[in-house]
Amino acid sequence: MMHKFRSKKTPCHAVVLAALVAPLSSAMATNGMLMEGYGATATGMGGASQAYDVGNSGMAQNPATLGLQPEGSTRIGINIGLLQPDVKSTAVTPMGNMAAQSGGDKYLMPSFGYSKRSGDWTYGLGMFALGGMGTEYDANSFMGSLPPDGQPGLPARSELGVGNVLIPVAYQVNNQWTVGATVKFVWASLDLMMNTSGPQLGSLYASGSGAFAPANVAGLSSATWTRLEFSDGGKFTGAAKGNGYGLTFGTTYKLSDDVMLGGSYQLKTALSNLETGNTGATLSTSLGMLPSVSGKITVIDFQMPSVLAVGGSWKVSPGVMLAADIKHIGWSEVMDNFRMRLDTNIGSVSFEIPQKWKDQTVLNLGVAWAATEALTLRAGLNLADNPVPDQYVHPLFPAIEKNHVTLGFGYHLSKNDMINASWSHVPTVTVTNPGNAASNSPPVVISHGQNNLQFNYVRSF
């Protein structure tokens, strides 16, 4: 279909759309795209998880910690996470500032874990959300599309979900040393509704054929507006889907009854390309020669990063434990460029969007205090830098969070039943994409804060 914008709004929106040439990233969690902690116990401790018994969530962090559960025991647990981002973007233009508040402010992330220790071996099964979030801006905001004559505007939206089924195993080599590994079946899905100017989309052009051959790129770049959309409208799935595998190795070593060291290495995932159906994506423009075309989107070689983590725990007294981890997240290997291809019956077009994420170092600090025989109180800090360079951050994917403050508790309902809960708070981080004066692209100021709640129930027998 072909849309004709109201001329009285076009100049303002054209300037703002030009500001959005900043590249895409993937939807964010809290340390870039990764969670700051998995499960309520570790999250309450600032994400520290490498060198003490964190329960079944150890299979998503350091699988060797599963070997710390009591001999002959079985644990079944369920965890519910509620990610609550607060994202606001403001375009700074000569005509005044225009603010847009993201309506994507609640994301539910359930998980499940089972583990059993038998002699020196511990094994299990789990399903965890690795991360998943996005943004959604109203059609009437500067992020939305201009309303065509007689028709409503369209919103801008992004949503990424990454989850995995985990099969862990741990082996106690001796009384001090335990090793472990987790094999993961990983899946990812992405929805995207993005509005841009023609020159903006043209600047991301990598190659094409047919109607999108290089000779026709100038025509695409002359469009007043463009819109790329693929979305299935599902709560837990996206239109572009892929799956693959991952692997994590871990170890713990007990220096004494009170001091333990631990470490793990999570390999970069091996995901297939994320693909829609043959008509699952639509590219619309203001050009009469290309008003709207449907086809298949392929997101090429999207992966989750490698993570190297080492840590320790120290029982300062019978009722107090301190824990600390340091992690290196290899974003630069997987978030250098974001590549996607649209295949249609009139040709194919590939876009390459620079990312240039930096590797991230995260420091996790936690303390646990057994206030009573049944109640344990927890607190922690998660300290990190923003991995996204300012000139590449986009309002649809502002993965710019830095530090976290966490609180939590564990309570034994009975000998075999326990609940854990945590709250993680990310103070608001504000960055400015400087825009591009040469192309009349104004700056966009983006702020992002969030709260993350987790609750779990564990049955041991």
MILUMRO-515258 format. One line per 8 residues: number of its first residue (from 1); their letters; for each residue x, y, z of C-alpha. Coordinates in nm, 3 decimals, m for minus. Layout:
NUM	a	X/Y/Z; ... .
// end
This chain:
1	mmhkfrsk	0.000/0.000/0.000; 0.105/0.356/m0.056; 0.075/0.622/0.213; 0.069/0.991/0.155; 0.175/1.193/0.456; 0.018/1.518/0.560; 0.249/1.788/0.437; 0.213/2.002/0.746 .
9	ktpchavv	0.386/1.731/0.954; 0.641/1.602/0.709; 0.924/1.854/0.771; 0.933/1.789/1.147; 0.919/1.414/1.116; 1.176/1.404/0.839; 1.427/1.570/1.069; 1.346/1.336/1.356 .
17	laalvapl	1.355/1.022/1.142; 1.698/1.123/1.021; 1.816/1.111/1.382; 1.727/0.744/1.399; 1.999/0.632/1.161; 2.172/0.504/1.477; 2.220/0.129/1.436; 2.008/m0.144/1.586 .
25	ssamatng	2.120/m0.375/1.858; 1.936/m0.665/2.008; 1.685/m0.614/2.280; 1.837/m0.572/2.616; 1.817/m0.735/2.957; 2.033/m0.581/3.231; 2.403/m0.648/3.159; 2.372/m0.561/2.793 .
33	mlmegyga	2.140/m0.842/2.677; 2.216/m1.075/2.969; 2.039/m1.090/3.302; 2.227/m0.955/3.602; 2.147/m1.277/3.783; 1.955/m1.600/3.725; 1.715/m1.703/3.998; 1.613/m1.512/4.308 .
41	tatgmgga	1.904/m1.633/4.522; 2.185/m1.514/4.294; 2.004/m1.193/4.195; 1.959/m1.101/4.561; 2.339/m1.135/4.592; 2.410/m0.889/4.311; 2.438/m1.173/4.059; 2.731/m1.344/4.238 .
49	sqaydvgn	2.691/m1.717/4.170; 3.023/m1.890/4.103; 3.131/m2.027/4.440; 2.835/m2.123/4.659; 2.514/m2.323/4.633; 2.267/m2.103/4.440; 2.018/m2.385/4.390; 1.898/m2.510/4.054 .
57	sgmaqnpa	1.981/m2.179/3.884; 2.346/m2.289/3.907; 2.291/m2.480/3.583; 2.249/m2.142/3.409; 2.563/m1.996/3.572; 2.824/m2.237/3.711; 2.699/m2.597/3.676; 2.963/m2.723/3.920 .
65	tlglqpeg	2.771/m2.556/4.206; 2.497/m2.817/4.161; 2.739/m3.063/4.318; 2.716/m2.866/4.644; 2.364/m2.987/4.718; 2.331/m3.258/4.987; 2.406/m3.618/4.896; 2.097/m3.813/4.788 .
73	strigini	1.876/m3.505/4.760; 1.642/m3.395/4.482; 1.534/m3.034/4.421; 1.252/m2.902/4.207; 1.204/m2.528/4.172; 1.006/m2.274/3.975; 1.105/m1.910/3.931; 0.907/m1.614/3.799 .
81	gllqpdvk	1.088/m1.300/3.689; 0.925/m0.967/3.609; 1.146/m0.724/3.418; 1.018/m0.365/3.437; 1.214/m0.121/3.219; 1.144/0.252/3.212; 1.267/0.391/2.879; 1.224/0.743/2.744 .
89	stavtpmg	1.363/0.896/2.425; 1.373/1.265/2.337; 1.459/1.412/1.997; 1.630/1.751/2.023; 1.532/1.952/1.714; 1.529/2.319/1.613; 1.150/2.299/1.635; 1.166/2.189/1.999 .
97	nmaaqsgg	1.218/1.871/2.196; 0.986/1.575/2.134; 0.967/1.303/2.398; 0.842/0.946/2.361; 0.782/0.709/2.653; 0.815/0.338/2.582; 0.503/0.140/2.664; 0.710/m0.180/2.685 .
105	dkylmpsf	0.739/m0.177/3.063; 0.661/m0.533/3.177; 0.818/m0.860/3.060; 0.743/m1.192/3.230; 1.023/m1.451/3.238; 0.944/m1.791/3.393; 1.197/m2.065/3.460; 1.205/m2.419/3.594 .
113	gyskrsgd	1.477/m2.641/3.737; 1.522/m3.001/3.852; 1.838/m3.150/3.999; 1.932/m3.474/4.174; 2.252/m3.576/4.346; 2.347/m3.941/4.355; 2.691/m4.017/4.498; 2.956/m3.810/4.326 .
121	wtyglgmf	2.722/m3.720/4.037; 2.458/m3.450/4.012; 2.238/m3.408/3.708; 1.925/m3.222/3.613; 1.704/m3.042/3.366; 1.597/m2.680/3.342; 1.440/m2.410/3.130; 1.555/m2.049/3.176 .
129	alggmgte	1.506/m1.718/3.000; 1.853/m1.587/2.910; 1.712/m1.242/2.851; 1.434/m1.074/2.664; 1.291/m0.729/2.643; 1.211/m0.449/2.406; 1.041/m0.116/2.362; 0.713/0.007/2.220 .
137	ydansfmg	0.645/0.366/2.119; 0.301/0.504/2.042; 0.208/0.578/1.682; 0.158/0.944/1.770; 0.507/0.985/1.916; 0.808/1.093/1.711; 0.908/0.726/1.695; 0.581/0.631/1.526 .
145	slppdgqp	0.500/0.671/1.159; 0.332/0.981/1.026; m0.042/0.924/0.990; m0.123/0.888/0.619; m0.425/1.082/0.499; m0.739/0.931/0.643; m0.552/0.650/0.823; m0.399/0.605/1.168 .
153	glparsel	m0.025/0.613/1.225; 0.171/0.302/1.318; 0.374/0.234/1.634; 0.744/0.151/1.659; 0.827/m0.167/1.844; 1.104/m0.414/1.923; 1.100/m0.737/2.122; 1.368/m1.002/2.156 .
161	gvgnvlip	1.332/m1.325/2.350; 1.618/m1.569/2.414; 1.563/m1.883/2.618; 1.715/m2.225/2.665; 1.658/m2.576/2.788; 1.953/m2.689/2.998; 2.090/m3.035/3.072; 2.358/m3.005/3.344 .
169	vayqvnnq	2.587/m3.260/3.502; 2.836/m3.215/3.788; 3.098/m3.457/3.922; 3.270/m3.437/4.261; 3.630/m3.532/4.191; 3.722/m3.527/4.560; 3.613/m3.354/4.879; 3.751/m3.023/4.758 .
177	wtvgatvk	3.705/m3.021/4.381; 3.389/m3.041/4.165; 3.356/m2.997/3.790; 3.044/m2.952/3.579; 2.902/m2.879/3.237; 2.568/m2.769/3.093; 2.451/m2.848/2.741; 2.192/m2.598/2.619 .
185	fvwasldl	1.929/m2.600/2.349; 1.884/m2.229/2.273; 1.612/m2.047/2.084; 1.568/m1.681/1.994; 1.294/m1.474/1.834; 1.265/m1.111/1.726; 0.984/m0.870/1.639; 1.061/m0.533/1.483 .
193	mmntsgpq	0.855/m0.236/1.366; 1.094/0.039/1.255; 1.019/0.371/1.088; 1.301/0.554/0.907; 1.364/0.805/0.634; 1.470/0.684/0.289; 1.824/0.828/0.316; 1.859/0.660/0.652 .
201	lgslyasg	1.762/0.318/0.517; 1.975/0.376/0.209; 2.281/0.441/0.427; 2.247/0.090/0.570; 2.229/m0.076/0.227; 2.488/m0.353/0.180; 2.381/m0.531/m0.140; 2.076/m0.617/m0.346 .
209	sgafapan	1.931/m0.770/m0.659; 1.630/m0.714/m0.883; 1.436/m0.407/m0.775; 1.698/m0.362/m0.500; 2.002/m0.376/m0.727; 2.268/m0.108/m0.668; 2.138/0.096/m0.962; 1.806/0.139/m0.781 .
217	vaglssat	1.947/0.235/m0.441; 1.928/0.605/m0.519; 1.555/0.565/m0.572; 1.509/0.396/m0.236; 1.713/0.668/m0.068; 1.483/0.936/m0.209; 1.183/0.807/m0.011; 1.031/1.051/0.237 .
225	wtrlefsd	0.964/0.762/0.474; 1.013/0.387/0.499; 0.885/0.122/0.738; 1.025/m0.227/0.801; 0.793/m0.453/0.995; 0.791/m0.816/1.108; 0.589/m0.921/1.411; 0.368/m1.214/1.503 .
233	ggkftgaa	0.194/m1.040/1.793; 0.267/m1.326/2.034; 0.344/m1.273/2.402; 0.639/m1.513/2.412; 0.741/m1.551/2.047; 0.863/m1.328/1.767; 0.818/m1.343/1.391; 1.187/m1.411/1.314 .
241	kgngyglt	1.288/m1.736/1.484; 1.603/m1.943/1.518; 1.752/m2.211/1.742; 2.080/m2.379/1.818; 2.309/m2.486/2.097; 2.531/m2.360/2.375; 2.776/m2.505/2.626; 2.901/m2.398/2.969 .
249	fgttykls	3.186/m2.549/3.174; 3.238/m2.483/3.544; 3.435/m2.578/3.852; 3.443/m2.516/4.227; 3.728/m2.572/4.472; 3.694/m2.568/4.851; 4.003/m2.410/5.009; 3.864/m2.465/5.358 .
257	ddvmlggs	3.530/m2.516/5.531; 3.473/m2.141/5.504; 3.632/m2.040/5.171; 3.541/m2.160/4.822; 3.655/m2.056/4.474; 3.465/m2.110/4.151; 3.466/m2.027/3.785; 3.286/m2.096/3.460 .
265	yqlktals	3.312/m2.035/3.088; 3.007/m1.999/2.867; 3.084/m2.043/2.500; 2.934/m1.818/2.235; 2.607/m1.970/2.116; 2.571/m2.154/1.785; 2.230/m2.025/1.672; 2.085/m2.061/1.326 .
273	nletgntg	1.981/m1.749/1.139; 1.654/m1.598/1.264; 1.393/m1.625/0.988; 1.033/m1.525/0.928; 0.792/m1.699/0.695; 0.810/m1.628/0.323; 0.570/m1.334/0.360; 0.637/m1.255/0.726 .
281	atlstslg	0.800/m0.914/0.671; 0.689/m0.597/0.496; 0.891/m0.306/0.362; 0.678/0.001/0.287; 0.794/0.329/0.137; 0.653/0.657/0.008; 0.774/0.573/m0.343; 0.520/0.497/m0.612 .
289	mlpsvsgk	0.757/0.244/m0.769; 0.788/0.053/m0.440; 0.484/0.134/m0.221; 0.485/m0.195/m0.024; 0.643/m0.536/m0.067; 0.627/m0.850/0.148; 0.892/m1.113/0.185; 1.113/m1.314/0.418 .
297	itvidfqm	1.349/m1.156/0.670; 1.668/m1.337/0.766; 1.867/m1.203/1.061; 2.214/m1.332/0.986; 2.438/m1.487/1.252; 2.280/m1.340/1.564; 2.452/m1.493/1.867; 2.474/m1.458/2.244 .
305	psvlavgg	2.824/m1.384/2.376; 3.087/m1.583/2.558; 3.112/m1.520/2.933; 3.416/m1.591/3.150; 3.345/m1.569/3.525; 3.553/m1.634/3.837; 3.452/m1.581/4.197; 3.474/m1.678/4.559 .
313	swkvspgv	3.270/m1.705/4.878; 3.371/m1.665/5.242; 3.174/m1.764/5.548; 3.279/m1.483/5.777; 3.081/m1.639/6.062; 2.823/m1.918/6.094; 2.550/m1.671/5.994; 2.724/m1.444/5.741 .
321	mlaadikh	2.859/m1.521/5.393; 3.025/m1.285/5.146; 3.046/m1.358/4.774; 3.214/m1.185/4.481; 3.244/m1.260/4.109; 3.404/m1.085/3.816; 3.279/m1.153/3.461; 3.408/m1.071/3.116 .
329	igwsevmd	3.130/m1.063/2.854; 3.253/m1.084/2.494; 3.011/m0.846/2.325; 3.261/m0.727/2.065; 3.267/m1.072/1.900; 2.890/m1.096/1.851; 2.772/m0.733/1.836; 3.004/m0.577/1.579 .
337	nfrmrldt	2.742/m0.561/1.302; 2.372/m0.645/1.283; 2.292/m0.799/0.943; 1.957/m0.884/0.787; 1.828/m0.970/0.441; 1.482/m0.925/0.292; 1.394/m1.170/0.011; 1.092/m1.079/m0.201 .
345	nigsvsfe	0.946/m1.178/m0.538; 1.094/m0.862/m0.695; 1.445/m0.899/m0.551; 1.651/m0.918/m0.236; 1.813/m0.649/m0.024; 2.069/m0.678/0.256; 2.128/m0.425/0.530; 2.436/m0.408/0.751 .
353	ipqkwkdq	2.401/m0.200/1.065; 2.717/m0.116/1.266; 2.701/m0.203/1.636; 3.057/m0.177/1.769; 2.964/m0.292/2.120; 3.248/m0.304/2.370; 3.331/m0.603/2.586; 3.185/m0.565/2.933 .
361	tvlnlgva	3.344/m0.631/3.274; 3.091/m0.691/3.551; 3.166/m0.702/3.924; 2.911/m0.890/4.137; 2.918/m0.841/4.515; 2.681/m1.004/4.764; 2.623/m1.072/5.132; 2.387/m1.321/5.297 .
369	waatealt	2.289/m1.308/5.665; 2.101/m1.584/5.843; 1.879/m1.363/6.057; 1.697/m1.662/6.206; 1.701/m2.035/6.154; 1.435/m1.995/5.885; 1.509/m1.650/5.737; 1.811/m1.543/5.531 .
377	lraglnla	1.849/m1.182/5.416; 2.056/m1.090/5.110; 2.194/m0.775/4.949; 2.428/m0.703/4.661; 2.575/m0.477/4.396; 2.618/m0.540/4.024; 2.870/m0.291/3.884; 2.927/m0.258/3.509 .
385	dnpvpdqy	2.989/m0.018/3.223; 2.749/0.053/2.938; 2.868/m0.162/2.642; 2.692/0.043/2.371; 2.881/0.341/2.221; 2.666/0.655/2.228; 2.677/0.706/1.852; 2.524/0.362/1.793 .
393	vhplfpai	2.251/0.349/2.058; 1.895/0.339/1.921; 1.566/0.427/2.097; 1.426/0.084/2.005; 1.716/m0.098/2.175; 1.871/0.110/2.454; 2.083/m0.157/2.628; 2.266/0.111/2.826 .
401	eknhvtlg	2.220/m0.003/3.186; 2.514/0.016/3.422; 2.495/m0.050/3.797; 2.238/m0.246/3.998; 2.143/m0.251/4.366; 1.981/m0.574/4.481; 1.797/m0.703/4.787; 1.651/m1.045/4.861 .
409	fgyhlskn	1.552/m1.304/5.115; 1.505/m1.676/5.156; 1.253/m1.832/5.394; 1.211/m2.197/5.493; 0.841/m2.274/5.507; 0.931/m2.620/5.633; 1.225/m2.858/5.630; 1.161/m2.934/5.263 .
417	dminasws	0.997/m2.617/5.131; 1.159/m2.279/5.073; 1.075/m1.952/4.901; 1.323/m1.695/4.771; 1.259/m1.346/4.639; 1.475/m1.062/4.507; 1.446/m0.704/4.388; 1.702/m0.545/4.157 .
425	hvptvtvt	1.702/m0.171/4.089; 1.890/m0.002/3.804; 1.929/0.374/3.854; 1.841/0.566/3.538; 2.121/0.596/3.283; 2.101/0.876/3.024; 2.302/0.892/2.702; 2.287/1.110/2.392 .
433	npgnaasn	2.319/0.987/2.038; 2.491/1.294/1.892; 2.317/1.267/1.553; 2.483/1.387/1.234; 2.496/1.758/1.152; 2.599/1.688/0.793; 2.271/1.508/0.726; 2.068/1.736/0.953 .
441	sppvvish	2.020/1.456/1.207; 1.946/1.597/1.553; 2.062/1.442/1.879; 1.839/1.190/2.056; 1.858/1.171/2.436; 1.775/0.824/2.571; 1.720/0.733/2.937; 1.673/0.386/3.081 .
449	gqnnlqfn	1.614/0.266/3.435; 1.445/m0.051/3.554; 1.334/m0.279/3.832; 1.357/m0.657/3.822; 1.154/m0.878/4.059; 1.212/m1.250/4.100; 1.032/m1.507/4.311; 1.089/m1.880/4.341 .
457	yvrsf	0.964/m2.184/4.526; 1.188/m2.486/4.590; 1.089/m2.831/4.709; 1.368/m3.057/4.836; 1.334/m3.425/4.921 .
// end
